[in-house]
Amino acid sequence: MPAVTVRLGAATASPLIPTPPLRPRERRTPPPADARSAPESSSAPATPLPDPDCHSRRGRRPTTPSVPLLSSNPHYHICAAASEERVEITNKHGERLVGLLHNTGSNKIVVLCHGFIATKSDSLILDLASALTKKGVSVFRFDFSGNGESEGQFEYGNYRKEADDLYSVVLCLYEKNYDVTAVVGHSKGGDVVVLYASIYGNVRTIVNLSGRFDLKKGIEERIGEGSIDRINKEDYLDIKDKFENFNYKVTKESLMERLNTDMRAASVSISKECRTARILCSLSDMFAISFQVPNEDAYEFAKLIPNHKLHVIEGANHNYTAHRKEVADAVVDFIMSNGV
């Protein structure tokens, strides 16, 4: 697998137009295979989506993942009976999204969505893919635009754009005659799948792993104290790693996109027909990771989303490092209980 590259562009100052909060919308049924346009949303004008333009390249399935598996459970590997196929999908911005399709022979498929500064080969994503394929469920894991192998510019926010990326993926899988039975997202990806369910409503099961409820919180914990004021003054901020190397850029526009993404409005907009699960770690191991999402976020989701199940994994950190089997079992059990 080629080295993972994040492509960044120069920040430009531009007038900010605050995104209005999402409005509750009527329930929508899954789109037919020839659906081509995104439903209306109050956060962005409806823009016709082009053909997903799926391209597949089938090759010999590697005996090990294409990147080192960093899982705490070394026995977790993609099921040997599943074929692996590289799929390229064009999103509505004309950018190429790169994903891997693990086909077990079943047309029931689950889409896995990575978190912030992660990729489709994140160790948690690999462990979930392994657990699902071992149960005979096909899996699709992909890189959001601007991440991993996918085209596009990395952005700090991009919640709505990533929901649109997911829509392009789901349409492509429908056209390949798959039944998308669930979408699963971790951390930022958890917020994206909730937002997706509120806008499109065409997947009946949603799993949110440790997504944050209040997106106004946790910003300076990640990008530095006083960073919001600096971005407001300078229009952008270069984020560096612990070695003072450039990591990524946060623009004022991308910061505002996050601040204006209303997870409360998204939660109440989800159809009662959509089953959702919120799986979270407890705070007992908060020392283990700097960017822990607090427990109260999970309870806020649980209060607002209809047909919701909350599952707490005691003692786990944000990435479930020492609890991979427990989180994988919880995800698989919830999805399989829906008749997959």
C-alpha positions in Angstrom: 0.0 0.0 0.0 1.4 3.4 -0.8 2.4 5.7 2.0 -0.4 7.6 3.5 -0.3 11.2 2.5 -2.3 14.1 3.7 -2.5 16.8 1.1 -2.8 20.4 2.5 -3.5 23.6 0.7 -2.7 27.2 1.7 -5.3 28.9 3.9 -7.1 31.8 2.5 -9.1 34.4 4.3 -12.7 34.5 3.2 -15.9 36.0 4.6 -17.7 33.5 6.9 -21.3 32.6 6.4 -22.5 30.8 9.5 -24.2 27.6 8.8 -27.8 27.6 10.1 -28.7 24.6 12.3 -30.3 21.5 10.8 -34.1 21.4 10.8 -36.0 18.3 11.6 -36.9 16.6 8.3 -39.5 14.1 7.3 -38.6 10.5 7.2 -37.0 9.3 3.9 -37.0 5.8 2.6 -33.8 4.3 1.1 -33.1 5.7 -2.4 -33.5 3.5 -5.4 -30.4 2.3 -7.1 -30.6 5.1 -9.7 -30.8 7.9 -7.1 -28.6 10.7 -8.1 -29.2 13.8 -6.0 -28.8 14.6 -2.3 -31.9 15.6 -0.3 -32.3 19.1 0.8 -30.5 20.2 4.0 -30.6 23.5 5.7 -26.8 23.5 6.3 -25.9 23.6 2.6 -27.8 24.0 -0.7 -28.8 20.7 -2.4 -26.2 19.9 -5.0 -26.8 17.2 -7.6 -24.5 14.3 -7.0 -22.8 12.9 -10.0 -22.6 9.1 -10.6 -20.5 7.7 -7.9 -18.3 6.4 -10.7 -17.2 3.2 -8.9 -14.0 1.6 -10.1 -12.8 -1.7 -8.8 -9.4 -3.3 -9.0 -9.5 -6.9 -7.8 -6.2 -8.5 -6.9 -4.7 -11.2 -4.8 -5.8 -10.7 -1.2 -2.7 -10.1 1.0 -2.3 -12.5 3.9 -1.8 -9.6 6.3 -3.2 -6.1 6.3 -1.4 -3.7 4.0 -0.3 -1.6 7.0 0.8 -3.0 10.3 -2.1 -4.0 12.5 -1.6 -2.1 15.8 -4.5 -4.0 17.5 -4.2 -5.1 21.1 -5.5 -8.4 19.9 -3.0 -10.0 17.4 -5.5 -12.6 16.3 -7.8 -10.0 14.7 -7.3 -10.2 10.9 -9.7 -10.0 8.0 -11.5 -13.3 7.5 -9.6 -15.5 5.1 -12.7 -16.4 3.2 -13.4 -12.7 2.3 -12.0 -11.3 -0.9 -10.5 -7.9 -1.0 -11.2 -5.3 -3.7 -9.9 -1.8 -4.0 -12.8 0.5 -5.0 -12.5 4.2 -6.1 -15.6 6.4 -5.9 -16.0 10.0 -7.1 -17.7 12.3 -4.6 -19.8 15.2 -5.5 -16.8 17.5 -5.6 -15.1 15.3 -8.2 -12.6 13.9 -5.7 -11.6 10.3 -5.7 -12.4 8.4 -2.5 -10.4 5.2 -2.0 -11.8 2.2 -0.2 -11.4 -1.5 0.4 -14.3 -3.9 -0.1 -14.2 -7.1 1.9 -16.7 -9.4 0.2 -17.7 -12.5 2.3 -20.2 -13.6 -0.4 -23.0 -11.9 1.4 -24.7 -8.8 -0.1 -25.3 -7.5 3.5 -22.6 -4.9 4.0 -21.4 -2.6 6.8 -19.5 0.7 6.1 -16.8 1.7 8.6 -15.9 5.4 9.0 -12.6 6.5 10.6 -12.1 9.4 13.0 -10.0 12.6 12.9 -6.5 12.3 11.4 -7.1 8.6 10.8 -7.6 6.4 7.8 -9.4 3.2 6.7 -6.4 1.3 8.1 -6.8 2.6 11.6 -6.3 -0.4 14.0 -9.8 -0.1 15.5 -11.3 0.0 12.0 -9.4 -3.2 11.1 -10.5 -4.9 14.2 -14.2 -4.1 13.5 -13.8 -5.3 9.9 -12.3 -8.5 11.2 -15.1 -9.2 13.6 -17.8 -8.5 11.1 -16.3 -10.6 8.3 -15.8 -13.5 10.6 -19.6 -13.4 11.1 -20.1 -13.5 7.3 -20.9 -9.8 6.9 -19.2 -7.9 4.1 -17.4 -4.7 5.0 -16.4 -1.5 3.2 -13.8 0.8 4.8 -12.7 4.0 3.1 -10.7 7.2 3.5 -12.8 10.4 3.7 -11.7 13.1 1.3 -8.4 14.8 2.3 -7.4 11.7 4.4 -5.3 8.7 3.6 -5.3 7.7 -0.1 -8.4 9.8 -1.0 -8.1 13.1 -2.9 -9.1 16.5 -1.5 -7.7 18.9 1.0 -7.6 18.0 4.7 -9.9 20.2 6.8 -10.3 20.4 10.5 -14.1 20.5 10.3 -15.7 19.0 7.2 -18.5 17.2 9.0 -21.1 17.9 6.4 -18.7 17.2 3.5 -17.8 13.8 5.1 -21.5 13.0 5.5 -21.8 13.7 1.7 -18.7 11.5 1.1 -20.5 8.7 2.9 -23.6 9.3 0.8 -21.5 8.8 -2.4 -20.2 5.5 -0.9 -23.6 4.2 0.0 -25.0 5.0 -3.4 -22.0 3.2 -5.0 -22.6 0.1 -2.9 -26.4 0.1 -3.7 -25.4 0.2 -7.4 -23.1 -2.8 -6.8 -26.3 -4.6 -5.4 -25.2 -4.5 -1.8 -27.7 -4.0 1.0 -26.1 -1.4 3.3 -27.3 -2.6 6.6 -25.3 -0.3 8.9 -22.8 2.5 9.0 -20.3 2.6 11.9 -18.2 5.6 12.9 -15.5 6.2 15.5 -14.9 9.5 17.2 -15.4 12.2 14.6 -16.7 9.5 12.3 -19.3 8.8 15.0 -20.6 12.4 14.6 -20.5 12.0 10.8 -22.8 8.9 10.8 -25.3 10.6 13.2 -25.3 13.7 10.9 -25.6 11.4 7.9 -28.7 9.7 9.4 -30.3 13.0 10.1 -29.8 14.2 6.5 -30.3 11.2 4.3 -32.1 8.6 6.4 -31.4 5.7 4.0 -29.5 3.3 6.3 -31.5 1.5 9.0 -28.7 1.0 11.6 -26.2 3.6 12.8 -23.4 2.9 15.3 -21.6 5.9 16.9 -18.4 5.0 18.8 -17.4 7.8 21.1 -18.6 10.7 19.0 -18.7 14.1 20.7 -22.2 15.6 21.3 -21.2 19.3 21.9 -18.7 20.2 19.2 -18.0 23.5 20.8 -16.1 21.6 23.5 -12.7 20.0 23.3 -11.2 22.3 20.6 -8.5 23.9 22.7 -7.7 20.6 24.3 -6.5 19.4 20.9 -5.1 22.4 19.2 -3.9 24.4 22.1 -5.0 26.9 24.7 -5.9 30.3 23.2 -6.0 28.8 19.7 -9.5 30.0 18.9 -8.5 33.6 19.6 -5.4 33.2 17.4 -7.4 31.7 14.5 -9.9 34.6 14.7 -7.1 37.1 14.5 -4.9 35.4 11.9 -7.5 33.4 9.9 -5.6 30.1 10.4 -3.3 28.2 12.7 -0.6 25.7 11.9 -0.8 22.8 14.2 2.5 21.1 15.0 3.4 17.7 16.5 5.5 17.3 19.6 8.6 17.5 17.5 7.5 21.0 16.2 6.9 19.5 12.7 3.9 20.8 10.7 0.9 18.5 11.2 -2.1 20.2 9.8 -3.8 23.6 9.3 -6.9 24.9 11.0 -8.6 27.7 9.1 -11.2 30.0 10.5 -13.7 28.7 8.0 -13.2 25.0 9.1 -13.3 26.0 12.7 -16.7 27.8 12.2 -18.0 24.7 10.3 -17.4 22.6 13.4 -18.8 25.2 15.7 -22.0 25.5 13.6 -22.5 21.7 13.3 -25.4 21.1 15.7 -25.5 17.5 16.9 -28.6 18.2 19.0 -30.6 19.2 15.9 -29.2 16.3 14.0 -30.2 13.8 16.8 -33.8 14.9 16.9 -34.0 14.7 13.1 -33.2 11.0 13.0 -36.2 8.8 11.9 -37.7 6.5 14.5 -37.2 3.7 11.9 -33.5 4.1 12.3 -31.9 2.0 15.0 -28.9 3.7 16.6 -26.3 2.6 19.1 -23.9 4.8 21.1 -21.0 2.8 22.5 -18.6 4.7 24.8 -15.7 4.2 27.1 -15.9 5.1 30.8 -13.8 7.9 32.3 -11.9 5.7 34.6 -9.0 5.5 32.1 -9.1 9.2 31.1 -5.4 9.5 31.8 -4.7 7.1 29.0 -5.7 9.6 26.2 -5.6 13.3 26.0 -8.8 13.8 24.0 -11.3 11.8 25.9 -15.0 12.4 25.1 -16.9 12.8 28.4 -19.7 10.3 29.3 -22.3 13.0 29.4 -22.1 13.3 25.6 -23.4 9.7 25.3 -26.3 10.4 27.6 -27.3 13.5 25.6 -27.4 11.4 22.4 -29.4 8.8 24.2 -32.0 11.3 25.4 -32.6 12.7 22.0 -32.3 9.9 19.5 -35.4 7.7 19.1 -34.9 3.9 19.0 -31.5 4.2 20.7 -29.3 1.8 22.6 -26.5 2.9 24.9 -23.6 0.5 25.7 -20.9 1.6 28.1 -17.5 -0.2 28.2 -16.1 0.4 31.6 -12.4 1.2 31.9 -11.8 1.7 28.2 -10.0 4.7 26.6 -11.2 6.6 23.6 -9.6 4.1 21.2 -10.6 1.1 23.2 -7.0 0.0 23.1 -7.3 -2.7 25.8 -11.0 -3.5 25.0 -11.0 -4.3 21.3 -12.8 -7.6 21.6 -15.4 -6.1 23.9 -16.2 -3.2 21.6 -16.1 -5.4 18.5 -18.5 -7.9 20.1 -20.9 -5.0 21.1 -20.9 -3.6 17.5 -21.4 -7.0 15.9 -24.2 -8.0 18.4 -26.1 -4.8 17.8 -25.9 -5.1 14.0 -26.7 -8.8 13.9 -29.7 -8.3 16.2 -31.2 -6.3 13.4 -31.6 -9.4 11.3 -28.3 -9.2 9.3 
